[in-house]
Amino acid sequence: MQSVLTGTDRAALLIGPALGGLLLLTGPALLLTAGAILSTITATAALTVRSERPRLYAVTDTVPPSLLARTATGLGVLRRTPALGWLVGTLACVNLGSGLVQLTAPITVTRDLHHSAAAVGLVWSIAVLATFAAVTLTRRAIDRHGLQRVGTAAAVAICTATLATALAPSLPLYTGAVVLLMAGEGAATVVLRAGRVRLIPERAFAATLTTTVLLALAPIPLAGLLVALWPAAHLRLLVLSVALVLTAATASCVNGLRRHRAAWDWLPQAEEETSLGRAA
């Protein structure tokens, strides 16, 4: 299920820029028109589509908790569950690196690598295929090797790819780095979502899930702020500096997850040995 949800997210995130790059070849008028049409269709569908499921109303006098109360509940669960905190920290590092690369890609491709804006769409189109393949293979890899090993491999790929995007001297090498980055992000998202579901207690699931999502997405606006404040001529230096920091932070998070592996990972080999021992 987590691989399906991640595949849907990656498709929406990556196909949009790819189609935008193709429409840009025909001119800005068609691009803006397509954007307006899609926005109108989305808004209309949201207002008109009705669910066939019956709505159940709970009769209770309990006042729903406020946003601050739910946030405090989620932070409390994070504080009591170290593995969940390390998971959220890893996902935050991934999102910061990915967001920074996505924001700087147009300037890097056009200014530093001397290619047209349409090449940016080509880069993300290739990344779409890599992400789908990575998400599909991640499920099988988790079943065979467990969450910890697959997550560690994805983290290594992400850190390496982020560094490579800052140093790539040509468009093919830059494209390869972006493909590796997005594939690693897709795999890491599947791992982290699966682990998060195992760690969040049922009673505080909604509040904790909301808190973890907010914390994981917080680095994306930070990436936008960094790009806005940094000189455009030196954005690759920004990516390199942040990539080095993220590598150290991700290594710390992965090490923390390894120390609490028993709380969130399932070990296929250990389970198989246990079942064989019981059968004997």
Buried (B, 14 or more C-beta within 10 A) or exposed (E): EBBEEBBEBBBEBBEEBBBBBBBBEEEEEEBEEBBEEEEEEEEEEEEEEEEEEEEEEEEEEEEEEEEEEBBBBBBBBBEEBBBBBBBBBBBBBBBBBBBBBBBBBBBBBBBBBEBEEBBBBBBBBBBBEBBBBBBBBBBEBBEEBBBBBBBBBBBBBBBBBBBBBBEBEEBEBBBBBBBBBBBBBBBBBBBBBBBBEBBBEEEBEBBBBBBBBEBBEEBBEBBBEBBEEBEEEEBBEBBBBBBBEBBEBBBBBBEBBBEBBEBBBBBEEEEEEEEEEEEE
